[in-house]
Amino acid sequence: MVARGSERIVDALEELILELPGRVRGSRAKLSEQALGALHALVDDLNLVSRDELDELELRVAQLEHRLRLLEDERDAAAS
């Protein structure tokens, strides 16, 4: 009886040891998803812009500056 009980314990421990890396990876991935979700919520709450949004705005400003220079050049050429 003691031998069978010991075998069951050893089998259960072996199974747990084999499952442990998968469980840790799953927990780590789940924690990362939760942390990322909390970070996105914080960014939204603080009304912060993303890098992509900032890059888009910088591009639009550069395009407007370019158009303004073209209009100024046309105006200067017409005045000459």
Legacy VTK file of the C-alpha trace (Angstrom):
# vtk DataFile Version 3.0
C-alpha trace
ASCII
DATASET POLYDATA
POINTS 80 float
0.000 0.000 0.000
2.737 2.429 0.853
4.483 1.658 -2.421
1.354 2.366 -4.481
0.738 5.623 -2.649
4.345 6.647 -3.184
4.083 5.799 -6.880
0.988 7.959 -7.200
2.726 10.859 -5.499
5.764 10.481 -7.738
3.531 10.287 -10.823
1.635 13.401 -9.737
4.889 15.277 -9.092
6.303 14.245 -12.466
3.135 15.415 -14.190
3.237 18.731 -12.324
6.880 19.265 -13.221
6.128 18.597 -16.894
3.158 21.004 -16.869
4.886 23.759 -14.912
6.746 25.483 -17.791
3.544 25.702 -19.828
1.619 27.111 -16.893
4.314 29.708 -16.195
4.394 30.783 -19.857
0.624 31.059 -19.920
0.582 33.097 -16.718
3.343 35.366 -17.982
1.515 35.958 -21.275
-1.746 36.634 -19.451
0.005 39.068 -17.088
1.630 40.833 -20.045
-1.748 41.203 -21.761
-3.275 42.606 -18.581
-0.390 45.051 -18.086
-0.616 46.192 -21.692
-4.364 46.671 -21.370
-3.899 48.726 -18.203
-1.259 50.841 -19.938
-3.552 51.517 -22.916
-6.344 52.502 -20.518
-4.003 54.882 -18.696
-2.890 56.467 -21.975
-6.535 56.962 -22.938
-7.434 58.396 -19.523
-4.550 60.885 -19.698
-5.423 61.799 -23.304
-1.866 61.067 -24.431
-1.086 60.660 -28.123
0.607 57.617 -29.545
3.890 57.723 -31.458
1.977 57.001 -34.678
-0.413 59.897 -34.052
2.499 62.239 -33.338
4.322 61.117 -36.485
1.162 61.725 -38.533
0.772 65.230 -37.103
4.441 66.033 -37.778
3.986 64.920 -41.387
0.873 67.064 -41.789
2.677 70.123 -40.374
5.611 69.539 -42.738
3.202 69.288 -45.688
1.456 72.528 -44.677
4.796 74.305 -44.283
5.806 73.120 -47.749
2.551 74.356 -49.296
2.963 77.700 -47.538
6.502 78.069 -48.924
5.207 77.293 -52.422
2.498 79.950 -52.083
4.999 82.476 -50.761
7.365 81.697 -53.651
4.513 82.207 -56.159
3.598 85.478 -54.493
7.219 86.682 -54.564
7.585 85.647 -58.216
4.389 87.500 -59.167
5.556 90.627 -57.312
8.852 90.707 -59.185
LINES 1 81
80 0 1 2 3 4 5 6 7 8 9 10 11 12 13 14 15 16 17 18 19 20 21 22 23 24 25 26 27 28 29 30 31 32 33 34 35 36 37 38 39 40 41 42 43 44 45 46 47 48 49 50 51 52 53 54 55 56 57 58 59 60 61 62 63 64 65 66 67 68 69 70 71 72 73 74 75 76 77 78 79
